Structures are given as C-alpha cells and as structure tokens.
Amino acid sequence: MAEVTLTEWNAFLSQHPNAHLLQTGEWGELKAAFGWQAVRLVTGQCGAQILFRRLLPGCTMAYLPKGPVGAPEEAFWKEVDHFCRARGAIFLKVEPDVWEEAGATSLFPDFRLSPHSIQPRRTILVDLRGSEEAILARMKQKCRYNIRLAEKKGVQVRAWNDVETFYRMMRLTGTRNGFGIHSLEYYRRAYHLLHDAGLAELLVAEYAGQPLAALFVCARGTSAWYLYGASTDAERWRMPTYLLQWEAMRWARGRGAETYDLWGVPDEDPDTLEMNFEKRQDGLWGVYRFKRGFGGVIQRAAAAQDRVYRPWLYQAYLAFLRGHE
C-alpha cells in the first residue's frame, strides 16, 4: 500500500464511479480545511480516504466514512493499522457504504461494533428510475399536490451561487428548527470544491425574485444526496421547498443518478416513524414528516465499526460521549 496524492486518489476513484461522495478527494479537502487531515491510501484495487482529527496532544481519532472503496483484504487492514498508529490514532472508526440488510452486522477483522455513529444511520432513498410521471406517482398525494401548487403559484427554481444569502437562510432555519449549522466559510468552501468539480449544485426557489428556500445537492455515479437545505419564513404557503426538492431530483436524474438520498431521518423502525411523525417535532422528526412525502424507501446504514489501538483511551473517549448525550 502507498499513500497517494490527491491527483492519484482521484485517478483511482475514476475506476470506481459509484464510490460514495464522502470518499471523494473534494470531500477530504473540505474536511482538511476544518480541523481534519485527509490521508489517502491505495493497494491494488482497494483504497481508503481516512480522516484524522486531534483529540489530545499526541492522540487522534481516525475516521473512514462510507468506505473503503473496493474489497479489502487482510493485508489492506495491516497497512491501515500502520498509518493509523503512526498518526497516534486511539481508534479507527469505519462507517461502511452498505445497508444493514446487506450483511452489515458482519465485522471487518478485529473490529468491534461501535456505539456511536457520525453520519445519520437511517435515511429515505427515492428511486429516480423510470419516467418523471412514474416518480411523481410514487409520492404521497399531498406531496404531488404541493409540487404542482408551487408551480402554479409562481415559484421558480434555478441554479444559484449566492452562498452568503444561503448561509443567512441556514442560520434562520437552524434557529427555527433547533439544529446546528456550519460556518459561512464552510459552506463557501463546500460550494467551490464540490460545485467546481461538477459534483454539486446550489439551487434556489424564488418568488418574484425573492429567495424563499435553497438546497445543496450532490451527485456521483448512480447516487445523489440532499446535503444541506434551508428556507425563510416568507411565502411558505406557496410550498417552495417541495418544488425545490423535485427540481433537485430532476437535476440528479440529468446527471445519471438512480437514487436520491434524503440524508437523515430519526433512527427508528418504520412502524414507529409512522406512528409518531404527526406528534413529534424534536430532532429529525420535523424533517421526517416532510421527507416521507417523496415516496422513498426507508433504509438503515450498516453500523459503525471501531478498530481500537489504545484501549484505555478508547474507553475514556466512550465515557466522554456518554456524558454528553
């Protein structure tokens, strides 16, 4: 195995067109600008972009999101261990790019199931295959109605590059719905890295020239992801967010995407979600009521798996997390 440059990593990924967005070099560069170090390793047909973050002097955590890319063998993990130990990793956290139903309970060698995931485990996947009429037909009737209403009431969606206004919209949305957001510089860097690489688009829904809602959508290979979204309190009766999501799906279809990942709903079984979505608004419950309308299938990602290098520091890390739940 060899550590490779960003250019070499992108060349490797060109052989794996369906590798996850979080394994792209552009994503690694984004995280590297905000406290992480991106290390890219390739051996044969298997590779991994691993992110390192300092926890204590001389101590890091290593994180492999939605990978590795390709089928790992024992020799691959031995080399990963070498790089992780050399960077003072307490543990390596891997979030595999597979769904739970696809055998996600099986562990990589010498890994343990982790009690803590970084990315949301449960999401909704919208099938983008077939005609637009077929996709719309799979949606809830009220969702289709709201998409058409937005069109009739003069809402228009277009590509946008006003990251500053998008950030102000994100701040408003975060305050209204009680979730944290990134900094303006983060969204600015994400836009330039991912958009300029042809991986993403920022879309805005407007009425009479006034921005009402916006979202950041990414696509690679046969997958697309709804990454960030925001809306104002103005003209909400025109249902701009529904038309915005539909246009994002249409953009993704134009890029060859077959699935659209709505990226995060409460980690509850489908029956619990359906029983409670009208009662609860905390956490991700508020967005579930919106997302369920688009006719997707609920999926749960494989559990995170940890490979521990420094056991007592790992236990201290878990105790810290439990104290902040």
N, C-alpha and C positions, 0 to 999 in steps of 0.2 A: 504494500500500500504506500502511496505517496500523498503528501499534502500538495494540493494543486492550487493554481491561481484562479482568480475569478473568471478569466477568459477560458481557462482549461475546464473549469466546472461547467460553464455554460455550453461548451462543446460537448461535454459528457451528457448534459441534460438534453441536448438535441437528439440523442439516441433514445430518450425516454420522454416522449411528448406528453404523456399523461401523468408525469410526476407532479406532486402537489405544489400549489403556489408557495407554501412555506418552505419548500426546498429550493426555490429559485435563488439565483445569485442576487437578484434585486432585493428580495426579502432579507437576505443576510446583510446586505449593505444598509438597508433601513435600520435593522436592529443594531448594527455596529455603530450607527450614529447616535444611539441612545443607550449606551451602557453595556452592550454585549460585544463579544469578539466572535467573529464568524470564522470557523476553520472548516475547510472542505477537503475531504479525503476520498480517494478513488482506488479501488483494486479490481482489476478485471472489469466485469460488468456490474459491480456493486459500488455504491458510493453514498456519502452522507455529508450533509452540511450540518455541523454541530455548533451550537451557540454556547459560549461560556460567559458566565457572569460572576463577578467577585462578590462573595458573601462576607468574608473576613480576610484579614491580611494572610496571604498565602493559601487561601481556600476559595474555591469556586464551585458553582454548580454547572454541569454540562447538560444541555438540552438538545434533543434531536426531534424536532417537530415533523410529524407526518412523513416519516422515513423509517429505515433507509430506502434508498432508491435501488431497486434490483433485489435479487435474492441473496441474503447474507449467509456466509459460511463461517465456520469456527475461526478460521484464520482472519477473517474480517474483524470479528469482535476482539481478537487478541491485539490487533493493531489499533483499534479504537481505544482499548484499555491503555495502551502505551501513550497515546496522545492525551487521554484524559488525566492519567496520573502525572504526566509531565507538566500539566497545567494546574495541578493542585486540586483536582475535582474531588469533592466529597462523594458525589454520586453522579451517575448519568441517568437522566430521565428520557425515555423514548415514548413518544405517542405514535404508534404505528398508523399508517394510512390504510387501515382496513376497518370494516364494520364488525361489530361484536358478533353478529350471526355467522360471520365467515371464519369462525375458529379463533376469535380474538382472545379466548381465555388461555390459549397455549402461550407459553413463555419462551423468550429467547434464552439461550444458555446462561445460567447463573443470574437471571433477573428475578425480581420479585414483583408481584402486583403492587402498584403504588396506591396509597390512599388519597392522592392529590393529583388532579389533572390541571393543566394550564389552559388548554383550549376547551370550549364547551363540548361535552360529550354527546349531547343529544341535539339533533337538528331536524330540519324538514328539507327533503330533496324534491324539487319539482322536475318532472320529466318534460324535457323540451323537444322530444321526438314527435314526429307527426306534423300535421298542419297547425297553423295558428288557431283555427277553429277547434281542432281536437284538444289543444292545450287549454283553451278557454272553457271547453265543455267539461274538463276535469275539475275546474274550480268550483267553489261554492257559489250558488246563485247570487248571493248578495255581493260577493267579490266581483263577479262579472258585471253586475249592475253598477257598482261603484266605478269600475274602469270606464264604462260607457258614459256614466254621468259626468265624470271629469272631462271626457272628450266633448260632450255636448255643452258643458258649462265653460268652455273656452280655455281649459288648461292645456298648455303645450310643454313638451319635454324636448330638451336639446342638450348637446354636449356643452360643457362649461369648464372654465379654468379659474374661476374666482375662489381660490382656496380660502382667502381671508373671510369672505362672507359665509362660506361653508362652515368655517370654524366657529363663527358667531352663532350660526344656526345650531351647531353641535352643542355649544355651551347652553343655549336655551333648552334644547332637548334633554341634555343631561340633567339640568336643574329640574325640569318638569317631571322627568321620569325616574330621577334618583339614581343615576349611574355615572361613573367617572368617565372622563374623556382624555384624549391625548392633548399635547400642546399644539399650538399653531404650527411650530416648526416641524413637528412630527407629520402632520397632515401635508404640509408643504413638501417635505422630503418624500413622503409616500407617493404623492401625486407625480412628482418629477421622475422618480425612479421607475415606478410601475407603468405610468402612462407613457413615458418616453420610450420604454421597452416594448410598447404595444400590448401590454398585459392588462391594462385597466382603462376605465373611462369614468369621469365625474359627470353625472347627469343632474340637471336641474329641472324641476317642474315650476312653470311660471303661469301667472295670470296677468294679462295686461302689462307685461314687462316686470312684474313684481315676483321675486323668488319666493316660493311657498315651501318647497321641500327639495332635498338633494340627496343623492346617494353615490357611493363609490363602489363600482362593480369591477370584478376581475375575472379573467377567463384564460385558461391554458388547456390545450388539448380538448378533451371532451367534457371538461368540467368548468363551471363558473361559480363564483362566490359573491354573495352580497356582504361586503366587508364593513362598511360604515353607512349610516343613514341618519338624517336629521330633518326636522320640519319646524316651521314657525307656527304661531297661533292664528295667523291670518287666513281667512277664506277656507277654513278646514272643511266646511260643508261642500266645497267643490271636489273633495276627495282626491287631492293631488297625489298623495302617497300611493294610491292604488295604480293610477296610470303610470307613475314613475317606476314602480316595480315591473309592470308589464313591459314598458319600454326597455328596461334593463334586461329582461328576458329576451326580448327581440334582438337587442344588441348582442347578447351572448349567443343566440342561435346563429346570427350572422358570422360569428367567429368559429362556428363549428361545435359549440357546446351542446351536449345532450342532457346534462343535468344542471340545475341551478340550486346551489346550496344556500339556504336562508340563514345559516350560521347562528345557531343557538336558540334553544327553547329550554324550558325547565326540564331537569333531568328526572322525569317521572315517566312511568309507563303510560301508554296511550289511553287506557281507560281512566286513569287518574287525571290526565290532562283534560280529557273531555268532560269529566265530572266537575272540574274546578275552574275552568278558564273564565266563566262568567262571574265568578265570585272573587277571584284574586287578581291583584294588580301589582304585587310586590315582585322584585327581582325581574326575571324574564317572563313572568306571567302576562304582563301587559302586552308584550310584543307577540306572545303566542296567539292571542286572540286574533291579531292582525294576520300573522303569517299562515295560520291554518286555512284561511280562506282561499289560498292559491292552489289548493288541490294536490299538495305534495304528500310524500310518504315519510313518516317519522322514522329516523334511523338513529342508532346509538353507536358511537365510535368505540373501537377497542379500548380497553383500559390502559392507562399509562403503566409503564413498567420501569422499575429502577434497578440499576446495577450499582451496588454500593462498594466504595473503595475505602471509606473511613467510617466504620460502623458507629462509633460513639458520637461523632459529629453529625452523622445522619440522624441518629435518634434525637439529638438536640434540635436539629432542624425541624423534624416532625413535631416535637413538643412545642416549638415556636409557632408552627402553623396552627396547631390545635388551640393554642392560647389566643389566636387572632381570628378564630372562626366566628 
